[in-house]
Amino acid sequence: MVADCVMRERTMKKYDVIIIGAGVSGSAIARELSAYDRKVAVLERASDICEGTSKANSGIVHAGYDAEPGTKKAALNVRGNALMEKLSEQLDFPFRRNGSLVLCFDGKDRGRLQELLEKGRENGVEGLRILEKDELLKLEPRLSDKAAAALYAPSGGIVCPFGLTAALAENACVNGVEFHLNTEVKAVERAEEGYRLVTENEVFFGRVVINAAGVYADELHNMVSAKKLHITPRKGEYCLFDKTVGDYVSHTVFQLPTEYGKGVLVTPTVHGNLLVGPTAVDIEEKEGVNTTAAGLRDVLAKGALSIHVLPAGKVITSFAGLRAHEAGGDFVIGEAEDAKGFIDVAGIESPGLTCAPAIGEYVAEIVQAIMPAGKKPEFVAERKGIAGIAGMDHKERKERIRENPAYANVICRCELVTEGEIMDAIHRPLGATTLDGVKRRTRAGMGRCQAGFCAAKTVEILARELGKDIGEITKAGGESTFLSY
């Protein structure tokens, strides 16, 4: 059955606050607002949370040395980084502070490393220092011999973007936020003391509207404001490597940034893979998440500049994501000048994932100034994630299987995911209803065979647990069914 917090009624709905977009920013805002005594909803065009930019990024928790001092990016980066560890403990999602390196390949570029160091210190990043070649290669032996020096940021980290977003959204849901999935906002109309949001089947009313719609944030903003906004989708392609080379590097390895961002990185993931990417190409198509032969060649070629021998034969999949780039270079967060009560959270590109917890705090303060409310005494600050057999010792596995024999039935061999975990993913708050939804919550299908073994069994479990015909189960909502008649 579908969790109660996923609302599908076609009646008119009125809320104090409506958030458009259930990515990591929208979910972080929802979680912060759920601590207050207001009626809050999230409208999401996709069939699940974390379906846009948030599902296809590097999973990096940036230290904060790259953003220009005095910008929202700089302040929210450092604050988000500081919040991440405690938040991961409260909400039970994978996070590791592995540190990051920015490589310099030419002595002439040493000055740029020094500039990043000074920027970072001005932004309040602690522990920054420049490593010379000998110390650098001792720290990361597989780095290219061409690496001359590096900026070392011990506060850098890695996180699971799906795990972070799901944790925030589930916690918001448990605390009363209503999520309306498959609900695309077609129009935003001014109304007395608020806004009407028109969707295909319903009309919603919100006294305050928060626009966290990713690459579509400009379109929604421009419906209510004469001061126009333009978001450029910036495509980034990635290669994901098998876990057998997941320890190739222990730190996140960057190259000196360019005008298009922080460049191609090489990093371990919290789940034990190696990730290389992204490219940075501005496009017009807001659904242009296809990979290209040229783009993936570029990823591997640039990644090989950092690593002595990049194990290209160990790539198990590739993917692309879009960053919401706004020409001003900073995040656009705040109440629109000529549309009171309409709050933009736009242009959230890198380091947006890192900033998300701080963005949640910041926007909650803006809402509180517009519409003061008291804190809920019953607010639940903690959440428990899905218990994965793969991370348990023998005793823990035995106890889990004793409690529920479904945890003995392995469905995904590559990632060691059981039927019990998939059932948990389906029945928890904001539970999975698609194959991709199960994959993001449990990692079933993310391993070496890329769902070649487990997809059919997972579809059967989804159909059984949701009370649907197998032909109704989709990969990612819409018309992405597996069977046709």
N, C-alpha and C positions, 0 to 999 in steps of 0.2 A: 504494500500500500504506500501511497505518497505521503510524505510528512505533512502535518497540518499547516505548517507555516508557508507552504507553497500554495498561493491563492489563485483560484481560476474562475471565481464567480464573474458573471457578466453585468452585475449591478453597479450603479454609480458608487464610487469609493471616495471618501473624503479623509484627508490626513493633515496633520500639522506640518509634516515634512515629507517630501518625496525625493528620493535619490534616483537619478537616471543612470544606470550602469552598475553591474555587479562584478566589476573587476576588482583588483586589489585596493584601489583608492576608494571606490564606492563602498566596498565591504568594510574597509577600515573606518570610514565615516559612519556607516551604519552601526558598527560595534560601539563607537564612542557615543553616538546619539542614543543607543539603547539603554544607557545608564540613566537617562533623564525621563521624566514623566511626560512623554509626548507620544502621539500616535504617528508612527514612522513606517514608510513603505519604500521598497526598492523595485524599480521597474527594469527588467532586463529583456532585451530583444531575443537573445539566444535561449536555447532549451536548458541551459545550465549556467551556473556561476563560472567565472574564470574562463570565458570562451574567447576573449579578444586578445588585446596586447598582453594581458597578464599571464596567458598560458604559454607564450612563446618568447621568452627572454632568457637572459644569462643566469638568473638566480643569484646575482651578486649583491652583497651588502657592502656598498661603497663606503670608504673611509671618510671622504669629504674634502679631498685636496684639490679637486679639479674645478669645482664650481666657483664662479666669481664671488669674492667677498662682498657681502651686503645684499646678495640676491636671496630670493626665497629658496632657490635650489640649495644654496650653501647652508642656510640655517636649518632647513628641514632635513637635509642629508645628515648633518651631524646629530641632530636630535633623533631622527629615525634610527640611525646606527646605535645610539645609546639605548634606545627602547627595546631593540630587537631581542636581546638575550633574555630579559625578564619576561617579555611577551611570549617567547618560545616555551618558557617554563610554565606560564599560566595556561597557554592554549595548546600545548603539546604538539608542536610541529618541528620538523628537523631544521636545525641551525648550527653552524660551526664557525667560530672565529679563526679562520686559517691564515689571515694576513695576506697582503697583496704586494706585488712588485710592479714598478713601471720601468721598463728597460730602455736604456739609452745605448745605441749602437755606434755612435760617432762622438769622439771627444768634443767636437764642435757643438754638440747638443747638450753638453753638461749644464750650460746656463739655463736651459729649459727645465731640467730636473730641479735646479735650485729655485726656479720660479714656482714650480709646483709645491716644493717644500715650504716656501714662504707663504704661498696662498693657503696651504693646508693649516699652517700654524695660525694664520690670521683668522681662519674659519673655526679654530678651536680643536683641530684634530691633534690628538696626543700621540707621542711616540714616534713621530716621523723622523727618518734619517736616511742619508744616502750611503749605499753600500758600494764599495769598490769591487773590482772584478773577482779577486781571490775569494773574498768573503761571500760574494754572490754565488759563485759556482760551488762553494762548499754547502751553501744553503739549498741550492737547486742544481744538482750535478748534470741534469739533462738539458740545461739551457745551452743555447748556441754559444760557441766560442767567440762570436762577434759581439756579444753583449759586453759593453765596456763598464757599465755602472747601472745602478737602479735606485729608485726611490722606494723605500720600504715603509709600509703602513701596517703595523701589527693589528690595528683595529678593524681591518677589512675582513669580510666574512662571506659565507655562502649559505643559501637558504633554498628550500623547495618552494617555488612560486605557487604551485598548486596547493601545497600544504598550508602555506601562509594564508592564501585567499580563502580556502575552505574553512580554516580555523576561525578567521575573523567573521565570515558570513554565518557559520553555524552558531557562534556565540551570540551574534546579533539576533538571529532567529529565536534562540532559546530565551532571549530577553525581550521578546515581543515584536521585533521588526518583521513585517510581512513582506515576503518576496513574491513578486508576480513575474514568472518566467514566460517565455514566448510572448512577450508584451512589448512590442516596438512602439515607441512614441513617434507618431506621424506628424503631430502639430503641437505647438505650445501657444496657448492663447491667454492673454491677460484677462483676469476676472476681478470682480470686486474682492479686495483683500486677499488676492492670491493669483493662482494660475490654473487653467484647465489644460490637462494633458490628454490629447486625443490619440487613442490607439485603434487598432482595427475593429475590436469588439466592444471596447469600453471607453468611458471618459472618467478620468481621475481629477480630483481637485486637491491642490496642496497650497497651504498658506505660504510655505517656503519651498522652493525647488532647488535642488543641488544637481548641477550638470556635470556628471562624471562619466561622460559617454565616449571617452577615448578619441579615436580619429573622427568621430561624428560630433564632437562637442561644439565645433564651430557652427554646424548646421542648426543645432538647437539654440545656441546663443543668438544667432542671427535672426531667429524668429521673433525675438523680443527686444533686441537692442539695435539702435541705429549705428552704434559704434561696432563695426563689423570685425569679425575674427576669422582668421584663415589657418587651418591646420593642414600641414603637408604630411602625408603618410611616408615615413622613412623605413624602407624595407631592410631587414637584416636576415641573412641566411646563416645557418649553423650546421655543424656536423657533430653528431653524438657518437662517442666511441664505446666499445665494449668494456666491461668492468675489468677485464684482464689487463688493461692499461690505465685503469683508474688512478693508479699511484704514480703516473709518469711525472707529475708535479704535485707538490703538496700545497703550494700557494697559488693564488690567482695571479697570472702573469699577463700584464698589459704591455703595450708599446706606447711610446709618447703619443698623446692625443692629437687629433687633427680637427679641422673645422667641422667634420661630420661626427665627432664624438670621440670615444675612448679607444676606437680601433678594434682590431681583432685580438681577442684574448684567448688564453689557454688556461683552463681551470679544472680542478676536480669538482664533482658535484657531491651533495650531501648523501647521495645514494650510491656513490662509489664508481661512477662513470667518469670519463674525460670529455669535456665539452670545448669546442673550438668555434669561434665566431664573435660577433656577426659582421657581415658586410654592412654598408650604409649607402643605400641608393634611394633618392627621392623619387616617388612615383605619384600618379594621380588616382589610381584605383584603390579605393578604401577596403577592398576585399582581396587585394593582390598578394596573397600569401603563398603563391607557388614558388618552388625552388627552381633554379636554373643551373644548367651545366656550367655556364661561365661564372655564376656566383659561387658555386661550391668549389670550383677550381681556385677562385680567388681566396676563399676561406682557407683552404689547405696550403696554398702558397704563402699567404701572410702568416699563418700559424707556424709554418716551418721556419720563418725568420727568428722566432723565439726559441724553438726547440731544436736540438741538434739533429735528431731523426724523428720526425713526426710519423707515428705508425698508421699511415693512411689506410692500410688494409684492414684495420680494426674498426672502421666506421660501421655502425649498425643501422643508423638512420640519419636523415637530414630533415630540416624543417625551416620555416621562415616566419617571422613575426613583423609587426608594424609598430613603429614608435610615432607618437603624436607630436610632431615638431611644429612649434610656433615661432615665427620669424623673430620675435623679440628676444629669444634666447633664454627666457626665464619661464617658470611656471606662471600660469594665469589663474590665480586663486583669489576669489573675493566676490563681493556683491557687485553686479553690473551697475555702472554709473547711472544709467537711465532705465533700470528695471529692478526696482526695489524688491527684495525678497527672492531674487533669482541669483544664485551663487554659482559662479563658474569654478570648476576644478579641471582646467584645460591645459593643453600643452604638457602633459605629464609624460615626458620621455625620461631617459636615464638621467639621474638616479631615482626614478619614480618608485620602483619597488622598495628600495631602502627607505624612502621618505614616507611611505604609506602610513605607518603608525603615527608619525608626526603630522601628516596631512589630516588624519582623522581628528587629532587633538585640535589642530588649528581651525578646521572648519566647524567643529563643535563649539568653539569659542565664538565664531562669527554668528552661528545660529543662536547661541545663548544671548548675544547682544541684541539680536532682532526679536527673539521670542523667549524670554527668560522662563526657565522651568526648574523645578526641584529635582534632586537626585532620587532615584528609586531605592528604597531601603532593601528591596528584594533582589537587586541586581546580582547576577551570577557572573563573577569575574573569571572563572576558570572553566576549562573545557578539556575533555579527554579524547584523544584521537583514536583511530582504529588500531587495535592491538595486532601487530604483525608477527606472525610465527617466525619469519626470517630473522628477527632481532632478538628472539628469546633463547635462553639456554634450555637444556634438556628437561630440567625440572619444571620450568615455566610452561614449556610446550605440553608436557604431560598433564599439568593441571588445567590448562586451557582446553585440551581435548576432552578431559574428564567432564568439564562443565558443558561443553558443546562438541559432540563428535564431528560436526561439520568442519572443525578446524584440523581434522586429520585427513581431509580430502583435498589434495593439492590440485589446483586448477591451472595455475601458471607455474611451470617448472623453472623457467629462467629466473624469475624473481621470487620464487617460493611463496606464492599467494594461494590461500586456501578458500574453500567454499564459505567457511565461516566469516572470513574477512570481507568477501564480496557481499554476503548477506548483511553484514554490519553497514557497509557502504551504502546499500540500498535503503535501509530502514532508519538510519540516523537522521537528525534534522537536516533538511535540504538534501535528502538522499539522492543517489545516482539513479537516473532513469535511462541512461544510454551507455553504450559500450565505452565511449570516451570518458563519461562520467565515472565509471568504475575504474578505468585506467588511471585517471588523475588522482583518485582517492586511495587506490591500493597498489598501483604499479603493475597490475595484471595486464600484460601485453606490452610492457615497456622494455622487455629484455632482449636478448640476442635474436630470438626468432620473430620479434615484433608481432606478437599475437597469432602467429601461424598455428600454434598448438592450442591456445586457450580460448580463442575468440568464440568458437561454436559453443563451447561449454558455458562461457560467460553469458552469451545470448540466451541460452536455455534457462540459466538461473534468473536472469532479469525477467524473462517472460513468466516464470513460475512465481517469483516473489511479488511482481507487480500485478499478477492476475491478467496478463495479456496473452494474445496469440504471438507466437514467435515472429510472424510476419509483421507485427507492429513495432518490434524493437528496432531502434535505429543506432547508427554509429554516433551521430552528433545532432539528433533532432531533424526536423523538417522531413525531407524526402530521402534521407540517407538510410533507407531500409536495406536489410541483407537479403530478403527473399521477396520474390514477386510471383504472382499466380497467373 
